[in-house]
Amino acid sequence: MSDLAEALSLATAALGSEPRSGQLEMAQAVADALDGDGAPPRLLVQAGTGTGKSLAYLVPSALHAAQTGESVIVATATLALQKQLVDRDLPVVAAALEPLLGREVTYAVLKGRHNYVCLERLHRSEPGEDDEADALLAVPRSALAQQALAVREWALETETGDRDDFGDSIDPRVWRGFSVSRRECVGESKCPYGTECFTVRRREVAQRADLVVTNHAMLAIDVLEGIPLLPEHGAIVIDEAHELVDRTTQALTRELSGRAVEVAATRARSSTTDEAYADLVDAASALDASLSAISGRVRDPGRDLTLALTSVRDAARAANAQIASDTDVDTMAARQRARGALDEVFEVAGRLLTLASNDVAWVDSGVVRMAPLSVSALLGDALFAQRSVVLTSATLSLGGGLDAMASQVGLGAQSGLEDRAWTGLDVGSPFDYSAQGILYVASHLPPPGRDGIPEEALDEIGDLVTASGGRSLILCSSWRAVERVGEYLRVRVKTPVIVQKKGETAAPLVAKFSAEESASLVGTLSLWQGVDVPGSTCSLVIIDRIPFPRPDDPLVSARQEAVDAQGGSGFRAVSVPKAALLLAQGTGRLIRSPEDRGVVAVLDPRLATAGYSRALRESLPPLWFSTDRAKVVGALERLASTY
């Protein structure tokens, strides 16, 4: 404990603070889980905003790696946290602990292959038929062509090849011209640029690192699909663990469309016969035709879709068999891309033809997708079996406890894994939520309906924003609501109004919001988490409705049906926890420092009146609860007068 306390003290001092009681308690629990000192090697720990959560797991992880020689994987859900760890926290931890350990703590960030420039594609002398970047450049005046040119110029100069270092967003169609997937890569030993490959270089660094920062998707593919993407490691720390189930599901989701088959055909055209190419094109047309007649959940593929999938599978297999092995540098990569595309459509078509009981398939806009009904058993079997694992987040508690989250990730009696013991810990937050903020539920408003945000709710928003003098973050559950609220406020209030547009990333909006103290920012899901604006700029957070998942979401409805079939309540088991986590994230935007004061206003009366309301409120930070509109408006006016 003394070494850990000293190490944590050194790290926090380097950041200009000192260890907090909750931070030290968490750090000790993490150390016990990693070292196996009589504690189960599986820890779920909730650490509220202001705890200093990242140092509470980075410091014991660094000590564990230094003492055992085994690396520790740190997995995050978002790029923002990944950048915070690599750019701010880990340099501080490494510098602070070096005198104590007598050696440097090393770290690396590891992303999927598609996040890096492929040097073979970049330097290819003759573009292939499938080269997206060259196709875009062929229309020189288009916006995409200009972006492709800018990315190409950057790619020729970059030392990292990392897409996130470009400094601006990149359209996926542009980036596909500069990167390859795992299936498309010819491999380090065969590629003429293998020794210079950005991905290979990053993995070599990661192999030698004490701490390796990655994302949930990479972790899921490595652990669940048995594809060795990560270096050998002795333990895993999963931050933003409330996202683990959804990110794992996304990583395991597969999709197929006529367009995907056409791309595979184009890539294989020069390496196969005209007949094989024609069969692929015909299969793509048949798949498009069958999918155009379907929308939503696919329980029984039916005759037309079954025949189309069979044609895709057989045509892909036949075409792949015709692609000969190649040692010619100029054609080897193109043939591997063809094999990769054909392998993908063959595999997905085959799986769709033999749907397992744990698979859910659905069609949306001409694309058929397939995802696991549940990932809890998969995670329970693969993630927790052979290593120490710590899962942490500011929002792990559901209904006041950690049992529900443990079950979701494959631990606990409900998962059927009674032998998988785990420890739960909630270290709270240094903030006095009940004194610093109010949770106001507008119980007098009508319940939200399918027709969008009601007029009464718009008037409520106007009154609250006026009382607060702006300084408001307004979180909407749909783009339609964002547009209506934005239009209304621009007419109703005198303070600046910033409205998020579709496709607009959060960071520039948050920077603008932070710079204008009396502004209101209106946005949707990307602003529900990760927005960190302490101080008077954000004194009011408005949430238009409880963020239940859409009732027509095929995966959500399938999971609810599965629970209902076992005699439970699918709505309470699936939709309520998902809403609780997102609601907790949105509510957490208000109090970001000990000095912050303000109101979280939820314009959905069900949070005060419905039978599930208590479970939702118990999942939120413990703000002072009120349904008294006059008191809340008065509190906002008094608070605004102090600025």
N, C-alpha and C positions, 0 to 999 in steps of 0.2 A: 504493500500500500504506500509505503514511504517513497519508493522510486516512482510510482505512478503519480502520486501527489506532486512530487518535485517536478516531474516531466510536464504535467498539466500546468503547473504554476509557471514554468518557463515559457510554455507555448502561449498561454493567455497573456502573460506580461509582454510578450513580443507583439501582441495585438493591442496593447494599451489597456488591458483590463486585468482581472484576477479571477480565479476559479469561483464558480457559484456552487452552492450546496447541491443543487440538482445535477449540475454538470459533473461534479466529482462522484456523486452517487451513480450516475450513468456510466462514467468511465470505469469505475470499479466493477460494475456488473458486466460490462463488455469485456474487461480483462479476465474476469472469472469464466465467462463463456468461452473465450478464445483459448484460455490456458487449461480449461477443464478442471479447475481446482474445486472439485466436489460439487460443481453446479452443472445442470444439464447444458449441453453445448448448443442449445437453441434458445435464443433470447428475443423476446418482443418488447421493445421499449418505446414508450411514447414520451417525447420531450417537447414541451410547448415552446412557442416562439420566445426567444430571448434566453434560452437555456445555454446556448453554445454547443448545440448538438454535434456539429461536425468535428470539433476538437475533442469532444467526449468519446468519439470512436476512432478518430485518426491517431491520437496519442497512444492509446493501448494497442492499436493495430501495429503502429510503428515499433513499439517495444516488443510485441510478440514476434514480429518478423525478424527483428534484430537478434532476439534471443534464440529463436528456433531455426533460423535460416530458411523458413518457409514464407513465401509471399502471401499477402492477403489481398483478395479481390474486393474492391469497393464499387458497387453498382448503383447508379442513379437512374432516375426516370427522365430527367430533363437536362437539356444542354446547359441551361442557366446554372444549375447546381454543379454540373460537371466542370464548367469553366471556373466557378467559384473555388472549387476544391483545388484545381490544378494551378490557377493563376494567383490565388491568395492564400488559402489555408495550408496547402502542402509545403510551399516554400517556407512559410513561417515555422511549421512543425519541424521540417528538416533542419533548418538553421538553429532552432532552439534546442533540439535534442542532440545535435552533434557533439557538443562538449560533454554531455552526460554519458553518451554511448561510446564516445571515442572513435566514432566513424560516421560517415555520411548516411543519412536515410535517403534511399533512392526511390523514385516514383516515376510512373509513366501513365499515359492515357492510351487506351486501345479502343478503336472503333471498327465497325465493319468495313470490309474491303471496298464497298460501294461509296464510302465516304472520302476516298482518296483518288487523286488523278491516276489513271492508268497510263504509264509512259509509253507503252506499245501503241495505244490508241492515239496518244498525242503526237507521236512521231511517225505514224504510219505514212509511208511514201505514197501509196495509192489508196484512196478511200474506198471502202466496200459499199455495196448496195444498201447496207443497213446503217451506214454511218450517220447518226442523227445530227451531229455537230456540222458536218459538211453539207448536209441537206439544208440545214437552217441558214448557213452562210451563203447558200446559193440564191437566197432572196435578201440581198445586202441591205435594203432599206428598212426591213422589218425590225421591230423591237427585239425579237428573239435573236435575230442575226447579230444585232449590235451587242447583245449580252453574250452570245457565243464567242464573238471576237474578243470581248473584254476578258472572258474567262480563259480563252486560249492564251492571250498575252500574259495573264497572271500565272497560268499553269507553266509557262516556259521559264518563269523566274522564281516561283515559289520553292522554298526549301523544305516545306512540310507536305505539300500536296493535299492538305486537309481542306475539304470544302468549307468548313466553318472559318477558315482563315482568309477567305476571299474578301470578307468585309461587307458583303451585301447578300441579299437573298438571290438564289439562282433557280430559275425555272427548271423543274424536273426534266423537261424535254431537252433542255440545254445540257444539264449535267450528265444525262445518259450518254451523250457523245464523248465524254471524257473519262468515264469510269466503267468498271465491269463488276459483275456479281461473282460470287464464289464459283458458280457453275461455268461462267464464261472465261475464267482465268486459265491460261495454259500451264501455269505453275512456274515457280521460281527457276527450276533447273532447265526449263525449255525456253523461257522467255529471254530474248536478247537483252532485256533491261532488268533481268532478275536481280542482279547485284545492286541496282540502283532503286529498285521498287520501293515506293513510299510505304506500302503496307508491310513489306518484309522488314524494312528498317524499323518501323514502329514495333513490330513484334519482337525483333531482336532486343530492342531496348526493354520491352516489357518482360522478356524472359529473365533479365538480370535485376529487375526492380523489386524492392521490398513491398511496395504498395502499387497496385495496378487499378486505375480508375476506368470503368467501362459503363455500359448501359444495361438496362434490364433485358433488352432484346438479345444482345450478345450473350448474356448469361443464360437466358432461356434456351437458345440454340445450342450452346455448348453443353449444358446440363441435360436437357430433355431430348435433343436429337443426336447426342453423341458425336457431334462434330467438334473437334478440338480447336476452338478459336482462342481460348484463354491459356495462359501458361500454367504450369503445375502450381498448385496453391494448397495451403493448409486450412484456410478459413475464408469466409465470405461475410462482408457487411453490406446490407442492402438498405440504402437510404431511400426516402420517398416510397417506403414499402407499401403505402396505401395504394400505389399504382401497380404493384407487382402483378396482380391477377390480370388486369386489363392489358398491360404491356406484354405479358407472356402470351395471352390469347392472341394479340395482334401479331406477335412474332410467329405463331403457329398457324395463322390464317393463310389459306391458299386461295388463289382466284384464277379463273380461266375465262377467256372471251374469244370471239372470232378474231379480233384484232391481234391478240397474243399469238394465235395460230398463224395468222398472216405474216407476222414478224418472223416467226420461226421458219416459215416457208421461204421468205426472202433471204434469210441468212443461209439457208441450206441450198438455195437454187444453183449456185455454181459448183456444188459438190455432189449433187444428186442428179438423177435422170429427169427428163421432162415429165415423165409419167408420175414420178414420186412427188415432184413439185405440184403438178396438177391435182393430185390426190389431196395434198395438204390444203390447197386453195379451196377445193370443193368441200373439204371437211370444215374449213373455217366458215364458209357460206352456210352450210347446214347447221352449224352451231349457232351462228347469228340468228338464223330463222327460228330455231327452236327456242332460243332465249328471249326473243322479242315477244313471245306469247306468254311469258311467265313473269311474275312479279312477286316478291316476298318469299316466304319459307317454301322449300322444296322437300316435301315428305316422301313423295314417290316421283322419281324422274319422269315417268310416263314413256310412251313408245318413242316419240319424236326426239326427246332429249337423250334417251338411252342410245338410240341409233346414232345420233350426232356425236355423242361422247365416244362411242365405240369407233366411229370413223376417225375421230381425232387421235385416239390412242393408237389405232392400227397404222394410220398414215405416218404418225410421228415415229413409231418403232421402225417401220420400213425405211423411211428416209434416213434415220440415224444409222441403220445397218449399212447404208451405201457410202457413208462418209469414211474414207480411208484414213488410216494413221498417216501423219504428215510430219516431215522433218524440215520442210522448207519454211524458213523464217517468215517469208512474205505471205504465206497462206495459212500457216499453222494456227495463228490467233483467230483468224476469221472462221476456220473450221471448228475451233473450240467454242466460239460464240454460237455457232450453229448447233453444235451438240448440246450446249447448255440450254438453249431455247427449246430444242426438241425434247430433251430430258424433262424439262419443267412441264411442258404441256402433256407429255406422256404420263408423268407421275400424277398430275392433278386429275386428268381425265380418268385414269385408272382408279384413283381413290374415290372419285365421285360416283363411279359405277358400282363400287362396293362400300357404300357408306357404313361405317361402324356405328354401334349404338351410342358411342360418345361423340359422334360428329353431328354438326348442324350445318345444313346447306341452305342457301337462299340466293335469289337473283335480284339484282338492283341495276337498273339502267343498262341492261344487256351484258352484265358481268355476273357470273356465278361464283359465289364464295363459299368456303367451307372452313369451319372453326370447331375446336373442341367444345363440347357442351360444358365441361368442367375441367379445370386444370389443377384442382386441389390434390387429387390422387397422384397426378403426374409429378407435381412439385414435391409432395410428401415422399414419394418413392425415390426420386432422383436427387433432389436438392439437399435433403436433410440426412441422408443415409450414412455418409462417410466423412463428414466434415463439420466443424463448428460454424454456425450461421447466426448472425445478428440481423434482425429486421427492426428498423426504426423509422419514425416519422413524427411530425407534429400532430398528425391526425390518424391514429390507429384505433382509438376507442370507438366502439359502436354500442350505443345504448348504455354507456357508462362502464364498459368492460372490454377486455381484449380477447375474450373467448371466440367471438364471432370472426374476428380477423384471423385468429389462429386456425380456425376451421377452414376458412377460405384458402389459406396457403398450404393446407394439407397437414396440419397438426391438430392434436386434441382428439377427444373421444368421438366427436361427431364425424371426424374423417375416417374413423375406423383404425386409427393408428395410436392406440392407447399406449404402446411401448415408446412412442416418440415424446418423451417428456420435454416440457418447455417451461421457461420462466417468463413471467410477465412483470413489467415494471412501468409505472407512470411517475415520472419525476416532476410533473407539473410544469409551472412556468414562474419566473421571478416576478411576473406582472400581477397586479391586484386587479383582476378583470372586473370584479363586481363594483369596485370603486372608480375604475377608469372608464367604463363603458356601459351602455344600455343596449339590451336586445329588445327592440320594439317590434311587436307583431300587430299589424293593422287589422285587428279582428272585426272591425266594422265594415271592411270592404267586401264586395262579393267575391266568391271563390273564382279563381281564374278558369276560363273556359277555352274552347277551341278557336274562338273568334279573335284571339290575340288579347293584348293587354286592355282592360276595360278603361273607360273614360275616368271613372272614379279613382283608379290607380294612378292615372296620369296627373290628375289634380293633386293627389297625395304627394307624388314625387315633386311637383312644382312647389307645394307648400314647404316640404322638408328642405329642398335645396335652397329656397329663399331664406328660410330660417337659419340655415347653416352658412349663408353668404357664399354659396358655391361650395368649394372644398369637398366635393362629393365624388365617390366612385360608384357608378350605377351598373350593376351586373344583371344582364338580361339572359334569359334562357333561349332566345331565338334571335336571328337576324331581323326578323320582322319587328320584334319588340324594340331592338336597338334603333331601327329607323324611326319608329313612331315616337319613342322617347326623345330622340335627338331633335326631330322636327318640333315637337311640343316645347321642349326647353328653350330652343332658340327664339321662340316667340314669347315664352312666359317669363324667363329670368333675364336679368341684366348682366350677370356674370358670364365669363367665357364658357363655351360648351365645346368639348372635343368628342367627336363621334368616330368610333372604329368602323372601317369599311371592310368588306369581304376581302380576304387575302392579305390584309394589312397586319404586319407582325406587331407584337405587343411592345417591344423595347422602345421604339421611337415615340409611341404614344405615351408610355409611362414617363419618358424623359420630358416630354412636353408638358404633361400633367404636373410633374414635380416642379417645373420651372415657373408655372403660373399658379400662384398660391390660391387664388379664388376660383379656379377653373373646376368644371365638372367633366369627368370622363365617362362616356357611355360605351359599353362593349359587351362582348359575349364570352364564350368559354375560355379563350386563351388568357383572359384577365382574372379568372376566378382563383388562380393560384400563381405564385411567383411574383406578384406585385408587392414591392417593399418600399413604401413611401411613408416614413415616420414623420411626425410633426403635424402642424396644423393644416397642411395641404390636403390631408385626407382625414376629415373629421366626421364624415358621414358615409357609410356604405349602405346602398339600397339594393336589395335583391327582389326581383319582380315576382318570383314564385319559387316554391320548393322544386329543386331541379331533379324531379323524377325522370328516369330514362323514358324515351318515347314508347308508348304502348305497342307500336307496330314494329319495334326493333326485333328482328327475327331471333337474335341470340338471347336477348333478355327474355322474350316471351317463351322461348324453348326452355330456358333455365327455370322460369316460373312454373311452367307446366310440369317439369320434372319434380319439383318440390310438391306441387299440388297432388300429383299422382301418388306420392308417398304419404299423403295425409296431412301435409303441412300447409302453410300459407306462402305461396310463391311470391306474392306481393311483398309481404313482410320480410321474407328471407332474401329476396334479390333486389327489389326496387328501393325499399326503405334504406338498406345499408348503402347502396350506391348514392342515393340522394343525401344521406347523412354525411358521407365523406366529402362530397362536393360542397355541401352547405357549410361544413366546418372549414373548408379551404376558403370559401368566399368570406365567411365571417372573420377569419383570421387576417384579412387585409386591414382591419381597423387598428388594432393595438400592436404596434411594432417596436415600441420603446417604453420605458417606465414613465415618460412624460406625456404620452399620447392620451387623449380624451376624445370621446365621441359616441356615436350611435350607429348600431347596425339595425336597419329597418327592413323587415321582411313583409312584403305586401300580399301575403298569402295567409288568410285567416286560419287555414288548416293547421298551421304550426301552433296555434293556440287551442284549437277545438277538436281536431281529429284524434281518434284512438291511438294513433302512432305518434302523436305530437311529442309526448314525453320522451320516447326513445330518440327522436330527432334532436330535441333540445339537450338531452344528456350527452349527446355526441359533440356538442359545441363548447367553445370556451365559456367559462361560467360568468358571463356578463349579467348584470342586474336586469331582470325580466320585467317588462311592462307592456300593457295594452292601452295605456292612457295616452291618447294622442296629444292632449293639451299639455301634459307634463313634459312629454318628449319635445314638442315644438318649443316650449319655454326653455328647456335645457339647452337646445341647440342655439337659440337666440342669445342666451347668456354666455355660452361658450364662444360664439362668434364675436360678441362684444369685447372679448378679452384679447383678440388678435389685432 
